[in-house]
Amino acid sequence: MQDHKILGKQLDLFTFSDTVGKGLPLWTPKGASIRRELERWVVDEELKDGYQHVYTPDIAKLNLYKKSGHYPYYKDSMYAPIQIEDEEYMLRPMTCPHHFELYLSRPHSYKEMPVRYAELAKQYRFEKSGELMGLQRVRSFCLADAHIIARRDQAKSEISRVLNLIDKMVAVLGLKLGDDYWYRLSLGDRQDEKKYFKSDKDWGYAENVLREVLQERDSKFVEAVGEAAFYGPKIDIQMKNANGKEDTAFTVQYDFVMPKRFELNFINEKGALEQAIVIHRSSVGAIERVIAFLIEKYAGAFPLWLAPVQAVILPISDKFVLYAQSVLNSLKSANIRAELNDKNEPLNARVRDAEMQKIPYILIVGDREAKSGSVAIRHRGSKENVTKPVSEFISATVADIITKVS
């Protein structure tokens, strides 16, 4: 495992600028392609799993966060209010109040429950300079966020369903329970009334629900008092970075406070208003943080579907640049991320450059390939070439990308 900050620079994935501001990552075209693939995949998987994807603004009136109760708890890590005419606004540090206001835009029946709102939401938090660390701790990030507004008796099944989704997502990313991540049941501290909402009955019920879900799934977990959100306990999926520091990657939270503050109700079978509960969850956490973990896990040698450049074409001499360009066009038409390297350098030097960039496929073309409509394929990590028709390489590669084969 290598530090993602070093690899990110070597592989030209992201950068920072003091002129833009500390903790505000700038994504290069290569880094942006990884992010784009992750985001498309997350949205597709969440839509399949019954989520309704929405868009809400990156800014809101300060009163929204006062209403939710976030402001007194998080104001030190929020950006300062922005005065606009006679009102105060803030860059949002979290998305849940926006989703609650969306839910309140019309009445809801018990037949609709649960309502699952999801969003790839940009959020902004003013982390102290000394706490910033590459992509793992930043001031601007995109969270694969969602809020499930449900009946109380749906809580356990919905939480288990969220964990099923997380298990599915981490498996595709090549992460293994126990080796790459583990569960932590984050509990409140009943004695700390300044940090946590006071309601022993609600805390006891919510903590027991989360504990029972983990136990019924036969999941190993550790318990941590004082790590809960102010509005309820949570299941955290923990990982370690290259420096050995533990971070929360994904989370599932049981919220019994916001439904009261926002009056998140639905009309039950008897025609009466009934208060809902809320489950906050993130399927892959912050896009920035998960990319940092993936850079380190794969030491920059990403699985094919995530690789910024999936294939590079190397003509053995200038005579074959025109054929190499036709191969490049065919690959791009099939949505394979490919590049042509026809620099005035020896072939071995260009091969070494592709290997340093950890590109999955090196395609070498010369006289034989040009005449037969083929490419000499060298897979990452191999020193041998296998010659195949261009069409055959494309069909096999597209199939591997779709199925997310490494």
Buried (B, 14 or more C-beta within 10 A) or exposed (E): BBBBBBBBBEBEBBEBEEEEEEBBBEBBEBBBBBBEBBBEBBBEBBEEBEBEBBEBEBEBBBBBBBBBBBBEBBBEBBBEBEEEEEEEBBBBBBBBBBBBBBBEEEEBEBEEBBBBBBBBBBBBBBBEEEEBBBBBBBBBBBBBBBBBBBBBEBBBEBBBBBBEBBBBBBEBBBBEBEEBBBBBBBBBEEEEEEEBBEBEEBBEBBBEBBBEBBEEBEBEBEBEEEBBBBBBBBBBBBBBBBEEEEBBBBBBBBBBBBBBBBEBBBBBEEEEEBBBBBBBBBBBBBBBBBBBBBBBBBEBBBBBBBBBBBBBBBBBEEEBBEBBBBBBEBBEEBEBBBBBBBEEEEBEEBBEBBBEBBBBBBBBBBEEBBEEEBBBBBEBEEEEEEEBEBEEBBEEBBEBBEEBEE
